[in-house]
Amino acid sequence: MVQKTASRVYCNGNVLPAGVRPFRCTSLQRPIAVIISVSVRFGEDFNKGDFRVYTGIRVRVLPAILSLAALSTAAGWGEDSAPAQLPGKVVEIARGHSWVSPYWGYNTPKIVCDDAKYFTAGLWGDKPETAEGVVYAYDGKSWRDAAHLPGIYQPATLAIDSAGRLIVAYTRSGMPVRITRSKTPGNPDDFEDLPFPGDMTNAYYIGIAIHADTLFLAYISTPDYTMYLARLDLKELTWSPSFVMRKGQVSQSPKTAWTYPILWPTDQGLHVVASNAPDGGDGNTYNEIWYQFYPNSASKPSIEEKAAESTVGNFAFAMDAVVDDAGAPHILHMWNAHKYGAMPAPDAPAPGTYHTYRDAASGKWNHIKLADTGYAGFYVQGKKLYAVLQQNGTLALREWQGPASGWKALPPLCDAKAMPAASSFMDVISVSSGSKPRGFAVVSDGLLPAVKDEPQVRVLWAVLPAD
């Protein structure tokens, strides 16, 4: 495990990557949660309430009632498939010092599993310029560090290919994405580089997913923050040309800057959800959630719709998405939390975390409030959809019963006393990564209480199915 003496990240004193504009610093005097948007970096201290942040396009600050919810659908999930044994077991992964959470960017997979092992990745170092990533593997007894990821900027995302080989992708400052794959299934120590898209100049805020032998990659590029999509044939190791999902512009307000792409491939094509930042560098909010569907091999979406919208100064931000058996997308998102300026209209939906789904027959978007504003992520098992919520110091669990019955409370996912630190960012395992989940699996991290004159220690931990 790489451990490096760390200090908190402040605006002044750090060098931004080439082509990225700094934001003003923000300092809050209460615990917060942060969602970032387009291009560069943020630092946080969730346990203490002292916070400094900057990024290249926008930052959003939320009250730290962190809710991780995995939702459910109306039409495509139903009766079968009992949940895995509860409660799950909490297993510490690693601890050290880092300038940012390795689970920043939870729109894209942070934990995966093959037939035998779980994998995740950490990020250690006191500043982006000297940070290093580390792959971790769990064999049923403990987590161990494996391959290291030099030159990492934004945290890594992972997938499993059809042969069971681990894929790790991460961004590098001002450079194309790096994509590596283990040479043999189950071996996280020996990797080889895969090609990156030949037309890519730089990439930030990536999202990946895998289906059969195709790796899907969405990314934004500076300086205009245009979002692109490309496909890698994992057998031939050839990329399709990158095509524009949404042309960006940041020279005038409101800005167009899609961020945090969420990808869900099916046999019919690729479903994509992204959030727009209209005021990056100024107010730092998200105001639109967009949904697209690309039929197989298409470079133009057959469906492009706005799933939710808020006025500038408030936000609509997508955290996770899944697709049911009927082809209907389901989005988990924050809605109408107020940041600045005018409040939402009196008849607007109340602030909170929402489950929004599209009726496959009518095309109507339906909205259900699930909880107070907070983080959220889906878990699908068979024909069931679940929600894991950060509530009362533990991970609460809910099961979707359909529109008529709503959500059913289940026992907590884990024992709160077993958690080594309060949870901040987290990710729930997803089949969109090529994983074969054997039950609920979550990765998260938290900062231990500060010790005078010492940098805070970050602890990475997981909740895995009980033996």
FENURHU-V973839 format. One record per residue. RES is the residue in one letter. SS is DSSP state (~ for helix, > for strand, _ for the rest). OMEGA is omega in whole degrees, -180 to 180 (999 if undefined). Layout:
res,ss,omega
RES,SS,OMEGA
RES,SS,OMEGA
This chain:
res,ss,omega
M,_,178
V,_,175
Q,_,-180
K,_,178
T,_,-174
A,_,169
S,_,179
R,_,-178
V,_,177
Y,_,180
C,_,-180
N,_,180
G,_,178
N,_,-178
V,_,177
L,_,175
P,_,180
A,_,176
G,_,-178
V,_,-179
R,_,-179
P,_,172
F,_,171
R,_,178
C,_,177
T,_,178
S,_,-180
L,_,-178
Q,_,176
R,_,-179
P,_,-177
I,>,167
A,>,-176
V,>,170
I,>,-176
I,>,-179
S,_,-157
V,_,-152
S,_,174
V,_,-171
R,_,170
F,_,176
G,_,-177
E,_,172
D,_,-174
F,_,-172
N,_,-173
K,_,178
G,_,175
D,_,-170
F,_,171
R,_,-176
V,_,165
Y,_,177
T,_,-177
G,_,177
I,_,175
R,_,-178
V,>,177
R,>,-177
V,>,-177
L,>,173
P,>,-174
A,_,164
I,_,-168
L,_,-178
S,_,177
L,_,-174
A,_,173
A,_,-164
L,_,-179
S,_,-170
T,_,-180
A,_,-167
A,_,-165
G,_,178
W,_,-174
G,_,-158
E,_,-168
D,_,174
S,_,177
A,_,180
P,_,178
A,_,-179
Q,_,178
L,_,-3
P,_,175
G,_,179
K,>,178
V,>,-179
V,>,178
E,>,-180
I,>,-178
A,>,174
R,>,-178
G,>,-178
H,_,179
S,>,-178
W,_,-176
V,_,175
S,_,176
P,_,179
Y,_,165
W,_,-176
G,_,-177
Y,_,171
N,_,-175
T,_,-168
P,_,177
K,_,174
I,>,180
V,>,175
C,>,171
D,_,-178
D,_,-173
A,_,-170
K,_,168
Y,>,178
F,>,171
T,>,180
A,>,176
G,>,176
L,>,-175
W,>,179
G,>,-174
D,_,177
K,_,-176
P,~,-175
E,~,-178
T,~,-176
A,_,177
E,>,175
G,>,178
V,>,173
V,>,177
Y,>,-179
A,>,178
Y,>,-175
D,_,-179
G,_,-180
K,_,-178
S,_,174
W,>,174
R,>,177
D,>,-177
A,>,-175
A,>,176
H,>,-174
L,>,-177
P,>,175
G,_,-176
I,_,172
Y,_,175
Q,_,-173
P,_,-175
A,_,170
T,>,-170
L,>,176
A,>,176
I,>,-179
D,_,-173
S,_,177
A,_,180
G,_,180
R,_,-178
L,>,175
I,>,178
V,>,179
A,>,177
Y,>,-179
T,_,176
R,_,-174
S,_,176
G,_,-175
M,_,172
P,_,178
V,_,171
R,>,179
I,>,180
T,>,179
R,>,178
S,>,-177
K,_,179
T,_,179
P,_,175
G,_,-178
N,_,-178
P,_,-176
D,_,-172
D,_,-175
F,>,171
E,>,180
D,>,170
L,>,-180
P,_,170
F,_,-179
P,_,-176
G,_,180
D,_,-180
M,_,176
T,_,173
N,_,-177
A,_,175
Y,>,175
Y,>,-177
I,>,169
G,>,178
I,>,171
A,>,-176
I,>,178
H,>,-175
A,_,-178
D,_,177
T,>,172
L,>,178
F,>,-179
L,>,171
A,>,-177
Y,>,172
I,>,178
S,>,172
T,_,14
P,_,-172
D,_,176
Y,_,172
T,>,177
M,>,-178
Y,>,174
L,>,177
A,>,-179
R,>,178
L,>,172
D,>,-173
L,_,175
K,_,-178
E,_,-176
L,_,177
T,>,-180
W,>,164
S,_,172
P,_,175
S,_,177
F,>,-174
V,>,171
M,>,175
R,>,178
K,_,-180
G,_,171
Q,>,-178
V,_,-178
S,_,178
Q,_,-179
S,_,-1
P,_,-178
K,_,173
T,>,-176
A,_,177
W,>,-178
T,>,176
Y,>,179
P,>,177
I,>,-174
L,>,177
W,>,-180
P,>,175
T,_,178
D,_,-177
Q,_,-178
G,>,-174
L,>,174
H,>,-177
V,>,174
V,>,179
A,>,-179
S,>,-179
N,>,176
A,_,-175
P,_,-169
D,_,-178
G,_,-179
G,_,-180
D,_,-180
G,_,175
N,_,174
T,_,174
Y,_,-175
N,_,-177
E,>,172
I,>,-176
W,>,177
Y,>,175
Q,>,171
F,>,179
Y,>,173
P,>,-177
N,_,177
S,_,-178
A,_,175
S,_,174
K,_,-180
P,_,173
S,_,175
I,>,171
E,>,-175
E,>,175
K,>,-176
A,>,180
A,>,-177
E,>,174
S,_,178
T,_,179
V,_,-175
G,_,170
N,>,179
F,>,170
A,>,-173
F,>,-179
A,>,-179
M,>,-179
D,>,179
A,>,174
V,>,180
V,>,-178
D,_,-176
D,_,178
A,_,-180
G,_,-178
A,_,178
P,>,177
H,>,-174
I,>,174
L,>,-172
H,>,171
M,>,-175
W,>,168
N,>,169
A,>,-172
H,>,177
K,_,-179
Y,_,176
G,_,-177
A,_,175
M,_,173
P,_,179
A,_,-179
P,_,-179
D,_,178
A,_,176
P,_,-180
A,_,178
P,_,178
G,>,175
T,>,-172
Y,>,167
H,>,-180
T,>,-180
Y,>,-177
R,>,176
D,_,-174
A,_,-177
A,_,-174
S,_,-175
G,_,-180
K,_,174
W,>,-179
N,>,-174
H,>,179
I,>,177
K,>,-177
L,>,-171
A,>,171
D,_,-178
T,_,179
G,_,-179
Y,_,-178
A,_,178
G,_,-179
F,>,164
Y,>,179
V,>,175
Q,>,-176
G,_,178
K,_,178
K,>,176
L,>,-174
Y,>,175
A,>,175
V,>,-172
L,>,170
Q,>,-179
Q,>,175
N,_,174
G,_,178
T,>,179
L,>,178
A,>,-175
L,>,178
R,>,177
E,>,-180
W,>,-179
Q,_,-177
G,_,-175
P,_,-176
A,_,-174
S,_,178
G,_,-173
W,>,178
K,>,179
A,>,175
L,>,177
P,_,179
P,_,-178
L,_,-180
C,_,176
D,_,-178
A,~,-178
K,~,-180
A,~,-178
M,_,-175
P,_,179
A,_,177
A,_,-174
S,_,172
S,_,176
F,_,178
M,>,179
D,>,178
V,>,-177
I,_,-174
S,_,177
V,~,178
S,~,178
S,~,-173
G,_,-180
S,_,174
K,_,-173
P,_,176
R,_,-178
G,_,-180
F,_,176
A,_,-176
V,>,169
V,>,179
S,>,176
D,>,177
G,>,179
L,>,176
L,_,179
P,_,-177
A,_,171
V,_,-174
K,_,176
D,_,178
E,_,174
P,_,-180
Q,_,180
V,_,176
R,>,180
V,>,174
L,>,-180
W,>,-177
A,>,166
V,>,-176
L,>,179
P,_,179
A,_,-179
D,_,999
